[in-house]
């Protein structure tokens, strides 16, 4: 009987410890943005400003100004749209490029490849364009999942792009389908 009481006490302590640890295990990352309606989440740099539903995007995140001489604030945005069910990843990318070219000056494609974001095939591209006197370089990721197209674009002034490229890649790797 005494052994049974000890076993019951041990089990009770394990259950209590488990209950107390569950909230700690499920801590919410305060820098993770989630959009259940559009089916994604992504980690944001803590000092960057976020805005939703601006200029046709679902999310835009902008770096803080680095002083009065800062001529361009680095940024990224996420756009989610419904697609035709049979559209391929490359077709989705190719459908978007003429729109990008139409709204920019001196558009140029530099490099591209494929990776996976949250287990889904993604195409990445580095492109550039002129915006006023500035040349802007853009790292963009294109994905398709369950009839939706996901486009993530990261932008920096051409001369500063190298400083941000790794950071942009890490943010992209934090992307999750929800």
SVG drawing of the C-alpha trace seen along z (x, -y; Angstrom):
<svg xmlns="http://www.w3.org/2000/svg" viewBox="-9 -65 37 67">
<polyline fill="none" stroke="black" stroke-width="0.4" points="0.0,0.0 2.8,-2.3 4.5,-1.6 1.3,-2.4 1.0,-5.8 4.5,-6.6 3.8,-5.7 0.6,-7.8 2.5,-10.7 5.2,-10.4 2.6,-10.3 0.8,-13.3 4.1,-15.2 4.9,-14.3 1.4,-15.4 1.7,-18.7 5.1,-19.3 3.8,-18.6 0.9,-21.0 3.2,-23.7 5.7,-23.2 3.1,-23.3 2.7,-27.1 6.5,-27.5 6.9,-25.3 4.3,-27.2 5.7,-30.6 4.7,-32.9 7.4,-34.7 6.6,-38.4 8.5,-39.1 6.5,-36.6 3.7,-38.1 0.8,-35.7 -2.0,-36.1 -4.4,-33.2 -6.7,-34.5 -3.8,-34.4 -2.2,-31.3 1.3,-32.4 3.6,-33.7 7.0,-35.2 9.5,-36.5 10.0,-40.3 13.1,-42.2 12.2,-43.7 13.0,-47.3 11.3,-47.4 7.8,-48.9 5.0,-46.7 1.9,-47.8 -0.8,-45.6 -2.7,-46.0 -0.6,-48.8 -0.1,-49.4 -1.7,-46.0 0.5,-44.0 -0.7,-41.9 2.3,-43.0 5.0,-45.5 7.9,-45.8 10.3,-48.8 13.7,-49.3 14.1,-52.3 15.7,-55.4 19.5,-55.4 19.7,-59.1 19.0,-62.2 21.3,-60.9 19.4,-57.6 17.9,-57.8 16.2,-54.4 14.7,-52.4 15.2,-48.7 12.0,-46.7 10.2,-43.6 6.6,-42.7 4.4,-39.7 1.7,-39.4 -0.7,-36.4 -3.1,-35.9 -5.5,-33.2 -4.3,-31.4 -5.7,-29.1 -5.4,-25.6 -3.1,-24.3 -0.6,-27.2 3.1,-26.2 5.7,-28.0 7.5,-29.2 4.3,-30.3 3.4,-32.3 6.8,-34.0 6.6,-34.7 3.2,-36.2 4.4,-38.7 7.6,-39.9 5.8,-42.0 3.9,-43.8 7.2,-44.4 8.8,-45.7 5.9,-47.9 6.0,-49.8 9.8,-50.1 12.5,-51.7 15.7,-50.0 14.5,-46.6 17.2,-43.9 17.3,-40.2 20.6,-39.1 20.4,-35.6 17.9,-33.0 17.6,-29.5 15.3,-27.2 15.1,-26.5 12.5,-25.3 10.6,-27.5 8.7,-25.6 8.9,-22.4 7.5,-24.0 9.5,-24.6 10.3,-28.3 12.0,-30.2 14.3,-33.0 15.5,-35.8 17.7,-38.9 16.5,-41.7 17.1,-45.5 15.5,-48.6 15.7,-52.4 13.6,-54.4 14.3,-58.1 18.1,-58.5 18.5,-55.3 19.2,-51.8 17.3,-49.3 18.2,-45.6 15.4,-43.1 15.6,-39.5 12.2,-37.9 10.8,-34.5 7.9,-33.0 5.9,-30.0 2.6,-28.3 0.6,-26.3 -3.0,-25.1 -4.1,-27.4 -2.4,-30.5 0.6,-32.4 3.0,-33.7 5.5,-36.5 8.0,-37.8 10.2,-40.7 13.1,-42.2 14.5,-45.6 17.6,-47.6 19.6,-50.3 22.0,-48.6 25.1,-49.7 23.7,-48.3 22.1,-45.1 25.2,-43.0 24.8,-44.1 21.2,-42.9 21.2,-39.8 21.9,-37.3 19.4,-38.9 16.8,-38.8 17.5,-35.2 17.1,-34.4 13.8,-36.2 12.6,-34.2 13.7,-31.0 11.4,-31.9 8.4,-31.9 5.7,-29.3 2.5,-28.2 -0.2,-28.4"/>
</svg>
